[in-house]
Structure formats: C-alpha cells, structure tokens
Amino acid sequence: MMPATPAARFDPEACYSITGGLSGVGRFLIRWMSDHGAQHFMVLSRRGTGSPRAQTFVKTLATHGVTVQPVACDGLAAKVLGAINLHAATYSLPLDFFVMTTSVEPVFAPATQSAYTAGKNFQDDFARYRRRLGLLVSTASFGLASDVGHLSTDSTAVDLFARNKVDDDRTSWISQQQAPMSAVNFVTCMDPAAMAARKREEAEADDADTMQNAADQGGKSAATRLRREFNEAIKTGPGERAKTLALVTGGIITAVAEVLFIEESGVNPGKAVADHGVNSLIAAELRNWFHVALGFNMTILYLLDAHTSINALAAKIVDAAAASSS
Ligand SMILES: NC(=O)c1ccc[n+]([C@@H]2O[C@H](COP(=O)([O-])OP(=O)(O)OC[C@H]3O[C@@H](n4cnc5c(N)ncnc54)[C@H](OP(=O)(O)O)[C@@H]3O)[C@@H](O)[C@H]2O)c1
C-alpha cells in the first residue's frame, strides 16, 4: 500500500512572507501556494517590484485575487543572517510554518561548493536549533532547478553542477528515507516538467515576460559573448587598451562571483583570485572559463598566485592576446 500524499492547503486569510518571492524558485512557490488556497503574500527582496517581470507577476496574481505586498529591503544577507533575522522577528508569532530553502548539496557535498554548502548546512543546523526551542521549522532541500531561478540563466553554475554530478535527472524524488536527516529536514526535487510548463504559460501570457526570456537565453552564452566582444576589442588596438582591460576585468569579476555564489560587489579586482576563497578545485572550474571566455590557457598555479591581482590577470590576458594578434 502506498501512503496517500498529503494535500497542501493554505489559509486564505493569512499573509505568508516569502523572501525572494518575485523571481526564480520563489515565484514558483507563490504560484503553487496560491493554487492551494493562499491569497495574501508579503515578499521581501532587495529590488522589490523594480523589474518589469516582477510587476507582471504581481499584476497577473492580482487578476486571480491574490495580493502581493512587496517589501524592498536588504540586510537580510540571505542564508545565515537572513535566517537569524527572520527567526528573531517572528520568534513570538504564532506561525503556520517557517521553511528555509536549502539544496541537496549538504547531501552530495560537491567539492567546489564549499561556501554555498556551508550556508545550507547552517540552515539545516539552525532548523534543528529552532526545533529544540520547540518552534516550527523545516528546510526544503531542492535539487538543481535549471528551469527557474538564477541557475536558468547561469551556464557557469549549471556546468559546474553537472561536472560535480549534482545535476540529478530532475525527474526523480529523493525520499526521506534516503536523506540522512530527521523530519526537520526534507530532501526533494521539484517537478521540472510542471515548472517548465508554468514558465511557458507565463511567457505566452505576457510580452514583457517573453522579452525577458529572450534575455535569459542570451545569458546562457555569456562566456561565448564575452569571447566575441574580447576578440573585437583586441582588434581595436593599443589605443583602446583601457576599455579592453575593463571588459576583461569585469568578465573575471562576474565569473569569480558566479563560481563562488557571491555578489559581484564582493569581488575586489585589486586582490588575488585566491583572496576571495577560490581553492584549487574551484580554480579548475575557473580555468575552463578563462579558456572559453578569453581563449587563455591559465595555469592553476598562476590563477591561485596570491601576488597576482585580478587586475594583473586581466592585463596579462589582454597583453598576451594583443601580442599574438599583431
Ligand atoms: N535554483 C535552484 O536550482 C535551487 C536549488 C536548490 C535550492 N535553491 C534555493 O532556492 C532559493 C531561491 O533560489 P533561486 O534559484 O530562485 O534564486 P534567485 O533566482 O537568485 O532568486 C533569489 C531571490 O532572493 C532575493 N534575494 C537575494 N538576496 C537577498 C537579500 N539579501 N535580501 C532580500 N532578498 C534577497 C532576490 O531578489 P533581489 O535580488 O531583488 O534581492 C531574488 O528574488 C535559494 O535559497 C536557493 O539556495 C535553489
């Protein structure tokens, strides 16, 4: 006998707070919750409804009687401080649930994802801490959702997950018996077919969405695009060296931020790549990127040299390309 899957029902009178609910997995969760009765949401994010896509999302929900109150705020510092702040803010409230979205990484422990895995581990342990206090909490550990969220536009991260075998078949569900966690944590995969169908529906429903999807697709070839721009820039000659340098430095900053899952503002081009927490395993990932995006065969030793800043790396790449084109 198969146990019946419990049907989720949400209180139409309650207001549910979702951090990051205006994009990616968060949007999916809001649609799913509203399909199951929820009618009021408060969504925390840094940009609020700044993007046309977020505005369209809110308007579309409104036509179904679902209200979304966007709250633009930073300072949550997602994962660690975000969880602690939400815990403190809701400590004495009678919550229905307190769910943190984590991932399967603490289970698979991929070699190059130490920072991201540490954040997820914190959430899983923080959940157990809340449980010990007698408070409601769960962590939902999703598999790779490459149809929605930042990963749908970030080929560097998807390739990285695939190389580390974290890219599951996205059709299977990992049961609780397979997860080395208690009932506090559950590990699952989202249904990618349903997510993709939802995404298609939204794209057809709205021109703005369609345009954004096209932009997203463009993002998938970011490394190839940079390579094209770099080749063009090199042809402009030494007079435009400063512009070419800025292009390459910006590209490296983006790549380092993506591979470390940090904000670009956290990457200091005056410092070495290694200063940002890149170890030899992550450097192996980055080396591939340098080859694809800049046609440069970087050695791991040079990439991790503590005395070579990102600015110096960029200069070396530009000068090498200029020398070989002349
Ligand atoms: N995508 C996957 O495959 C996957 C797999 C496993 C787990 N997860 C988890 O699912 C969650 C969502 O992932 P996603 O792929 O949907 O990411 P995403 O597309 O990057 O969306 C993240 C959302 O969080 C908001 N946000 C980020 N930093 C914030 C801050 N400091 N304060 C307030 N809001 C902030 C962002 O809005 P602003 O930029 O406007 O702030 C955005 O709406 C994450 O916890 C992730 O770890 C995702």
The ligand as an ORCA input file, in Angstrom:
! r2SCAN-3c Opt
* xyz 0 1
  N      17.628     27.195     -8.371
  C      17.986     26.040     -7.867
  O      18.325     25.072     -8.575
  C      17.992     25.827     -6.372
  C      18.326     24.563     -5.894
  C      18.325     24.347     -4.528
  C      17.989     25.364     -3.669
  N      17.673     26.603     -4.157
  C      17.363     27.648     -3.175
  O      16.132     28.288     -3.519
  C      16.205     29.679     -3.155
  C      15.906     30.556     -4.352
  O      16.823     30.230     -5.389
  P      16.632     30.827     -6.859
  O      17.368     29.913     -7.788
  O      15.201     31.119     -7.111
  O      17.462     32.183     -6.726
  P      17.262     33.582     -7.470
  O      16.572     33.413     -8.788
  O      18.603     34.235     -7.426
  O      16.268     34.365     -6.520
  C      16.703     34.791     -5.245
  C      15.678     35.775     -4.709
  O      16.078     36.191     -3.401
  C      16.142     37.613     -3.343
  N      17.289     37.974     -2.508
  C      18.590     37.633     -2.689
  N      19.369     38.184     -1.724
  C      18.529     38.863     -0.921
  C      18.725     39.652      0.255
  N      19.947     39.859      0.773
  N      17.656     40.212      0.845
  C      16.403     40.027      0.320
  N      16.151     39.292     -0.788
  C      17.212     38.721     -1.404
  C      16.324     38.052     -4.793
  O      15.729     39.312     -5.060
  P      16.638     40.650     -5.113
  O      17.825     40.332     -5.994
  O      15.714     41.690     -5.632
  O      17.049     40.894     -3.710
  C      15.537     37.004     -5.562
  O      14.179     37.363     -5.647
  C      17.608     29.892     -2.573
  O      17.529     29.772     -1.182
  C      18.409     28.746     -3.168
  O      19.511     28.408     -2.351
  C      17.661     26.850     -5.494
*
